[in-house]
Amino acid sequence: MLVGRSTPPPATLDELLGPGLAARLDRLDLLSRKILAGKLPGERRSKRRGRSVEFDDYRHYVPGDDLRHVDWNVYARFEKLFVKLFREEEDLALHLIVDRSASMEGGSVDGTTKLAYAHRLAMALGYVGLVNQNRVSAAVFGAPGGPRVRHLAPLRGRTSLNRLSVFLLGSLRERGGAVPEAPDFGAAMRTVARGRAGRGIVVLISDLLVPGEGDAPAYGPGLNALAASESGAFDTYCVQVLTPEEIDPRRAGTGVLAGDLRLTDVESGRAAEVTVSSALIARYRRNAEAYLARLKRECAARGIAHVLVPTDTPIDALVLQSLRRGGLVR
Protein backbone atom coordinates (compact mmCIF):
# COMPACT_ATOMS: atom_id res chain seq x y z
CA MET A 1 0.00 0.00 0.00
CA LEU A 2 1.27 3.45 -0.90
CA VAL A 3 0.63 6.30 1.48
CA GLY A 4 0.46 9.88 0.28
CA ARG A 5 -0.48 13.12 1.97
CA SER A 6 -4.09 13.27 3.08
CA THR A 7 -6.61 16.08 3.12
CA PRO A 8 -8.90 16.63 6.13
CA PRO A 9 -11.79 14.10 6.12
CA PRO A 10 -15.37 15.28 5.54
CA ALA A 11 -16.96 16.72 8.66
CA THR A 12 -20.56 17.37 7.55
CA LEU A 13 -23.27 15.78 5.43
CA ASP A 14 -22.66 18.36 2.69
CA GLU A 15 -18.95 17.53 2.65
CA LEU A 16 -19.70 13.80 2.48
CA LEU A 17 -21.87 14.24 -0.61
CA GLY A 18 -19.93 17.06 -2.21
CA PRO A 19 -21.35 20.20 -3.87
CA GLY A 20 -24.37 19.67 -6.09
CA LEU A 21 -24.36 15.87 -5.91
CA ALA A 22 -27.56 15.53 -3.88
CA ALA A 23 -29.65 17.17 -6.60
CA ARG A 24 -28.31 14.75 -9.22
CA LEU A 25 -28.86 11.75 -6.94
CA ASP A 26 -32.51 12.72 -6.48
CA ARG A 27 -33.19 11.45 -10.00
CA LEU A 28 -31.89 7.93 -9.26
CA ASP A 29 -33.27 4.83 -7.60
CA LEU A 30 -31.78 1.49 -6.63
CA LEU A 31 -32.13 -1.41 -9.03
CA SER A 32 -31.62 -5.09 -8.30
CA ARG A 33 -30.33 -7.51 -10.91
CA LYS A 34 -32.64 -10.08 -9.34
CA ILE A 35 -36.34 -10.30 -8.70
CA LEU A 36 -36.65 -9.38 -5.05
CA ALA A 37 -39.78 -9.66 -2.96
CA GLY A 38 -39.77 -7.14 -0.12
CA LYS A 39 -41.63 -7.19 3.15
CA LEU A 40 -43.53 -3.91 2.81
CA PRO A 41 -45.09 -1.88 0.00
CA GLY A 42 -42.40 0.49 -1.23
CA GLU A 43 -41.99 3.18 -3.86
CA ARG A 44 -40.19 1.00 -6.37
CA ARG A 45 -41.30 -0.77 -9.49
CA SER A 46 -40.54 -4.43 -9.32
CA LYS A 47 -39.60 -6.64 -12.24
CA ARG A 48 -42.31 -8.89 -10.83
CA ARG A 49 -45.91 -8.66 -12.00
CA GLY A 50 -48.47 -8.66 -9.26
CA ARG A 51 -51.52 -6.88 -7.93
CA SER A 52 -50.76 -3.19 -7.60
CA VAL A 53 -52.83 -0.36 -9.07
CA GLU A 54 -50.39 0.34 -11.93
CA PHE A 55 -51.38 -1.39 -15.16
CA ASP A 56 -48.56 -3.13 -17.03
CA ASP A 57 -49.80 -5.50 -19.76
CA TYR A 58 -52.34 -8.09 -20.91
CA ARG A 59 -52.15 -11.83 -21.38
CA HIS A 60 -54.61 -14.48 -22.50
CA TYR A 61 -56.91 -15.90 -19.84
CA VAL A 62 -56.15 -19.46 -18.71
CA PRO A 63 -58.44 -21.59 -16.53
CA GLY A 64 -57.84 -20.80 -12.87
CA ASP A 65 -57.12 -17.09 -13.35
CA ASP A 66 -58.97 -14.69 -11.08
CA LEU A 67 -62.05 -13.52 -13.01
CA ARG A 68 -61.82 -10.16 -11.26
CA HIS A 69 -58.77 -9.39 -13.42
CA VAL A 70 -60.48 -10.14 -16.73
CA ASP A 71 -60.92 -7.04 -18.88
CA TRP A 72 -64.57 -7.31 -19.85
CA ASN A 73 -64.37 -4.26 -22.13
CA VAL A 74 -61.80 -6.08 -24.25
CA TYR A 75 -64.01 -9.18 -24.22
CA ALA A 76 -66.99 -7.11 -25.45
CA ARG A 77 -64.97 -5.89 -28.42
CA PHE A 78 -63.05 -9.05 -29.40
CA GLU A 79 -64.99 -11.84 -27.69
CA LYS A 80 -61.71 -13.10 -26.20
CA LEU A 81 -60.73 -13.26 -22.56
CA PHE A 82 -57.69 -11.25 -21.50
CA VAL A 83 -56.33 -10.81 -17.99
CA LYS A 84 -54.90 -7.46 -16.90
CA LEU A 85 -51.39 -7.55 -15.40
CA PHE A 86 -50.17 -4.97 -12.95
CA ARG A 87 -46.72 -3.78 -11.98
CA GLU A 88 -46.14 -4.83 -8.40
CA GLU A 89 -44.36 -2.49 -6.04
CA GLU A 90 -41.84 -3.87 -3.61
CA ASP A 91 -39.76 -2.75 -0.68
CA LEU A 92 -36.02 -3.02 -1.16
CA ALA A 93 -33.33 -3.12 1.51
CA LEU A 94 -29.86 -1.65 0.97
CA HIS A 95 -27.08 -2.97 3.21
CA LEU A 96 -23.90 -0.86 3.13
CA ILE A 97 -20.66 -2.39 4.46
CA VAL A 98 -17.65 -0.08 4.81
CA ASP A 99 -14.07 -1.19 5.48
CA ARG A 100 -12.52 0.86 8.30
CA SER A 101 -9.26 -1.10 8.57
CA ALA A 102 -5.85 0.60 8.73
CA SER A 103 -5.03 -0.10 5.08
CA MET A 104 -7.92 2.18 4.09
CA GLU A 105 -5.99 5.12 5.54
CA GLY A 106 -3.72 4.98 2.51
CA GLY A 107 -3.91 8.10 0.40
CA SER A 108 -3.09 9.14 -3.13
CA VAL A 109 -0.67 11.91 -4.00
CA ASP A 110 -3.70 14.15 -4.56
CA GLY A 111 -4.58 13.80 -0.87
CA THR A 112 -7.63 11.53 -1.25
CA THR A 113 -7.69 8.62 1.19
CA LYS A 114 -9.49 5.38 0.41
CA LEU A 115 -11.26 5.74 3.74
CA ALA A 116 -12.81 9.11 2.94
CA TYR A 117 -13.70 7.97 -0.58
CA ALA A 118 -15.43 4.83 0.72
CA HIS A 119 -17.50 6.80 3.23
CA ARG A 120 -18.50 9.37 0.61
CA LEU A 121 -19.62 6.58 -1.72
CA ALA A 122 -21.59 4.92 1.09
CA MET A 123 -23.33 8.23 1.82
CA ALA A 124 -24.20 8.73 -1.85
CA LEU A 125 -25.71 5.25 -2.18
CA GLY A 126 -27.48 5.61 1.15
CA TYR A 127 -28.92 8.92 -0.05
CA VAL A 128 -30.39 7.25 -3.15
CA GLY A 129 -31.93 4.52 -1.01
CA LEU A 130 -33.40 6.81 1.64
CA VAL A 131 -34.96 9.40 -0.64
CA ASN A 132 -36.72 6.55 -2.47
CA GLN A 133 -38.16 5.12 0.76
CA ASN A 134 -36.01 1.98 0.71
CA ARG A 135 -34.72 0.50 3.97
CA VAL A 136 -31.02 1.41 4.41
CA SER A 137 -28.68 -0.09 7.00
CA ALA A 138 -24.94 0.33 7.40
CA ALA A 139 -22.06 -1.57 8.99
CA VAL A 140 -18.43 -0.62 9.56
CA PHE A 141 -15.77 -3.25 10.22
CA GLY A 142 -12.08 -3.21 11.04
CA ALA A 143 -12.06 0.00 13.08
CA PRO A 144 -8.82 0.22 15.11
CA GLY A 145 -9.48 -0.75 18.70
CA GLY A 146 -13.22 -1.00 18.16
CA PRO A 147 -15.71 -3.85 17.91
CA ARG A 148 -15.43 -6.30 15.03
CA VAL A 149 -18.49 -4.80 13.36
CA ARG A 150 -20.51 -1.73 14.26
CA HIS A 151 -24.06 -1.58 12.92
CA LEU A 152 -26.55 1.15 12.14
CA ALA A 153 -30.11 -0.15 12.36
CA PRO A 154 -32.27 0.08 9.22
CA LEU A 155 -33.48 3.57 8.35
CA ARG A 156 -36.12 4.84 5.96
CA GLY A 157 -36.94 8.20 4.40
CA ARG A 158 -35.21 11.47 3.65
CA THR A 159 -35.47 12.52 7.29
CA SER A 160 -32.98 9.74 8.16
CA LEU A 161 -30.17 11.24 6.07
CA ASN A 162 -28.70 12.99 9.10
CA ARG A 163 -28.59 9.76 11.15
CA LEU A 164 -26.72 7.97 8.36
CA SER A 165 -24.26 10.84 7.99
CA VAL A 166 -23.62 10.97 11.75
CA PHE A 167 -22.83 7.25 11.73
CA LEU A 168 -20.41 7.55 8.79
CA LEU A 169 -18.76 10.73 10.04
CA GLY A 170 -18.21 9.09 13.43
CA SER A 171 -16.47 6.21 11.69
CA LEU A 172 -14.20 8.62 9.83
CA ARG A 173 -13.14 10.33 13.06
CA GLU A 174 -12.05 7.10 14.77
CA ARG A 175 -8.37 6.73 15.47
CA GLY A 176 -6.48 3.75 16.86
CA GLY A 177 -3.00 2.80 17.95
CA ALA A 178 0.14 2.88 15.85
CA VAL A 179 -0.07 -0.81 14.93
CA PRO A 180 -3.70 -1.98 15.18
CA GLU A 181 -4.56 -5.63 14.99
CA ALA A 182 -5.38 -6.74 11.45
CA PRO A 183 -9.14 -7.39 11.20
CA ASP A 184 -10.49 -10.88 10.52
CA PHE A 185 -12.31 -10.23 7.26
CA GLY A 186 -14.07 -13.59 7.21
CA ALA A 187 -15.37 -13.25 10.77
CA ALA A 188 -16.54 -9.68 10.10
CA MET A 189 -18.46 -10.70 6.98
CA ARG A 190 -20.10 -13.59 8.82
CA THR A 191 -21.27 -11.14 11.47
CA VAL A 192 -22.63 -8.80 8.80
CA ALA A 193 -24.36 -11.66 6.96
CA ARG A 194 -26.14 -12.79 10.14
CA GLY A 195 -27.46 -9.26 10.64
CA ARG A 196 -29.05 -8.95 7.21
CA ALA A 197 -32.82 -8.85 7.10
CA GLY A 198 -35.36 -9.05 4.32
CA ARG A 199 -34.28 -9.05 0.70
CA GLY A 200 -32.25 -6.49 -1.16
CA ILE A 201 -28.86 -5.24 -2.20
CA VAL A 202 -25.57 -5.62 -0.32
CA VAL A 203 -22.69 -3.27 -1.19
CA LEU A 204 -19.25 -3.95 0.28
CA ILE A 205 -16.85 -0.99 -0.07
CA SER A 206 -13.28 -2.05 0.68
CA ASP A 207 -9.77 -2.15 -0.72
CA LEU A 208 -9.90 -5.97 -0.29
CA LEU A 209 -6.24 -5.99 0.74
CA VAL A 210 -6.83 -8.87 3.11
CA PRO A 211 -3.81 -10.37 4.91
CA GLY A 212 -3.42 -14.09 4.34
CA GLU A 213 -1.05 -17.00 4.10
CA GLY A 214 -0.48 -19.49 1.29
CA ASP A 215 -2.22 -19.69 -2.08
CA ALA A 216 -5.84 -19.70 -0.88
CA PRO A 217 -7.41 -16.23 -1.20
CA ALA A 218 -7.67 -14.68 2.25
CA TYR A 219 -10.89 -12.95 1.21
CA GLY A 220 -12.56 -16.25 0.24
CA PRO A 221 -14.37 -17.01 3.54
CA GLY A 222 -15.70 -13.45 3.72
CA LEU A 223 -17.04 -13.55 0.17
CA ASN A 224 -18.63 -16.93 0.90
CA ALA A 225 -20.50 -15.40 3.82
CA LEU A 226 -21.77 -12.49 1.74
CA ALA A 227 -22.82 -14.73 -1.14
CA ALA A 228 -24.74 -17.17 1.07
CA SER A 229 -28.44 -16.35 1.21
CA GLU A 230 -31.76 -18.10 1.08
CA SER A 231 -33.49 -18.14 -2.30
CA GLY A 232 -31.08 -15.59 -3.77
CA ALA A 233 -32.42 -12.96 -1.39
CA PHE A 234 -29.47 -10.57 -1.80
CA ASP A 235 -27.87 -8.97 -4.82
CA THR A 236 -24.26 -8.42 -3.76
CA TYR A 237 -21.72 -5.89 -5.06
CA CYS A 238 -18.05 -5.64 -4.12
CA VAL A 239 -16.75 -2.13 -4.80
CA GLN A 240 -12.97 -2.31 -4.49
CA VAL A 241 -11.44 1.09 -3.75
CA LEU A 242 -7.73 1.54 -4.49
CA THR A 243 -5.53 4.57 -5.07
CA PRO A 244 -4.22 5.00 -8.62
CA GLU A 245 -0.70 4.46 -7.26
CA GLU A 246 -1.65 1.11 -5.75
CA ILE A 247 -2.87 -0.02 -9.14
CA ASP A 248 0.25 1.29 -10.88
CA PRO A 249 3.07 2.82 -8.76
CA ARG A 250 4.39 4.65 -11.81
CA ARG A 251 1.42 7.00 -11.49
CA ALA A 252 2.83 8.44 -8.26
CA GLY A 253 5.00 10.80 -10.26
CA THR A 254 6.84 12.01 -7.18
CA GLY A 255 10.18 10.27 -7.52
CA VAL A 256 9.74 8.85 -3.99
CA LEU A 257 9.57 5.23 -5.14
CA ALA A 258 13.24 4.78 -5.89
CA GLY A 259 16.33 3.50 -4.14
CA ASP A 260 16.54 1.73 -0.77
CA LEU A 261 13.36 1.96 1.32
CA ARG A 262 11.96 0.45 4.50
CA LEU A 263 8.28 -0.35 3.97
CA THR A 264 5.96 -1.10 6.90
CA ASP A 265 2.63 -2.91 6.69
CA VAL A 266 0.18 -0.64 8.52
CA GLU A 267 -2.01 -3.56 9.63
CA SER A 268 0.55 -6.14 10.74
CA GLY A 269 3.41 -3.81 11.65
CA ARG A 270 5.87 -6.02 9.73
CA ALA A 271 8.63 -4.17 7.91
CA ALA A 272 10.69 -5.05 4.86
CA GLU A 273 13.83 -3.55 3.38
CA VAL A 274 13.51 -3.18 -0.40
CA THR A 275 15.44 -1.63 -3.23
CA VAL A 276 12.94 -0.07 -5.60
CA SER A 277 13.83 -0.41 -9.25
CA SER A 278 11.97 -0.50 -12.55
CA ALA A 279 12.17 -4.31 -12.48
CA LEU A 280 10.63 -4.42 -9.00
CA ILE A 281 7.82 -2.08 -10.01
CA ALA A 282 7.13 -4.21 -13.09
CA ARG A 283 6.93 -7.27 -10.84
CA TYR A 284 4.59 -5.42 -8.48
CA ARG A 285 2.30 -4.53 -11.39
CA ARG A 286 2.17 -8.15 -12.57
CA ASN A 287 1.32 -9.35 -9.07
CA ALA A 288 -1.31 -6.62 -8.61
CA GLU A 289 -2.95 -7.45 -11.93
CA ALA A 290 -2.99 -11.15 -11.05
CA TYR A 291 -4.53 -10.38 -7.64
CA LEU A 292 -7.25 -8.22 -9.15
CA ALA A 293 -8.02 -10.74 -11.89
CA ARG A 294 -8.31 -13.55 -9.35
CA LEU A 295 -10.54 -11.47 -7.08
CA LYS A 296 -12.83 -10.68 -10.02
CA ARG A 297 -13.07 -14.40 -10.87
CA GLU A 298 -13.73 -15.33 -7.23
CA CYS A 299 -16.52 -12.77 -7.03
CA ALA A 300 -18.08 -13.91 -10.31
CA ALA A 301 -18.02 -17.54 -9.15
CA ARG A 302 -20.15 -16.51 -6.17
CA GLY A 303 -22.55 -14.32 -8.14
CA ILE A 304 -21.02 -11.13 -6.74
CA ALA A 305 -20.51 -8.12 -9.00
CA HIS A 306 -16.96 -6.76 -8.70
CA VAL A 307 -16.25 -3.10 -9.47
CA LEU A 308 -12.70 -1.69 -9.26
CA VAL A 309 -12.68 2.04 -8.47
CA PRO A 310 -9.55 4.23 -8.37
CA THR A 311 -9.92 7.06 -5.84
CA ASP A 312 -9.37 9.67 -8.56
CA THR A 313 -12.78 8.71 -10.00
CA PRO A 314 -15.30 11.46 -9.14
CA ILE A 315 -18.11 10.11 -6.96
CA ASP A 316 -20.77 11.57 -9.25
CA ALA A 317 -19.22 9.88 -12.31
CA LEU A 318 -19.01 6.57 -10.45
CA VAL A 319 -22.64 6.60 -9.31
CA LEU A 320 -24.29 8.33 -12.27
CA GLN A 321 -22.33 6.49 -14.95
CA SER A 322 -20.40 3.36 -13.90
CA LEU A 323 -22.81 1.99 -11.28
CA ARG A 324 -25.74 2.95 -13.48
CA ARG A 325 -24.32 0.90 -16.35
CA GLY A 326 -23.58 -1.90 -13.89
CA GLY A 327 -27.24 -2.10 -12.85
CA LEU A 328 -26.99 -0.94 -9.24
CA VAL A 329 -28.88 2.32 -9.82
CA ARG A 330 -31.20 3.59 -12.53
Secondary structure, 3 states (H helix, E strand, C coil): CCCCCCCCCCCCHHHHHCCCHHHHHCCCCECCCCCCCCCCCCCEEEEEEECCCEEEEEEECCCCCCHHHECHHHHHHHCCCEEEEEEEEECCEEEEEEECCHHHHCECCCCCEHHHHHHHHHHHHHHHHHHCCCEEEEEEECCCCCCCEEEEEEECCHHHHHHHHHHHHHHHHCCCCCCCCCCCHHHHHHHHHHCCCCCEEEEEEECCCCCCCCCCCCCHHHHHHHHCCHHHCEEEEEEEEECHHHHCHHHHCCCCCCEEEEEECCCCCCEEEEEECHHHHHHHHHHHHHHHHHHHHHHHHCCCEEEEEECCCCHHHHHHHHHHHCCCEC
